[in-house]
Amino acid sequence: MLQPSHQPHPQPLLQDPPIYRALIHHWADRGRTLPGRHDPEWARLVAPPVHRGQFSASRDPRGDAR
């Protein structure tokens, strides 16, 4: 006997109240970081440091481009 599969009901997407939507737009217009959005400054700060000379740019002995 097959049992019916139990699939969860999708949660309805709740919209932010208008006052919060206005605040998000206000912050975004001024370049503020917002939750769930890419933050270039944070990405730059947490990237591993690259020191001068850490990676060589040696040429291919045949002169070919790599």
Buried (B, 14 or more C-beta within 10 A) or exposed (E): EEEEEEEEEEEEEEEEEEEEEEBBEEEEEEEEEEEEEEEEEEEEEEEEEEEEEEEEEEEEEEEEEE
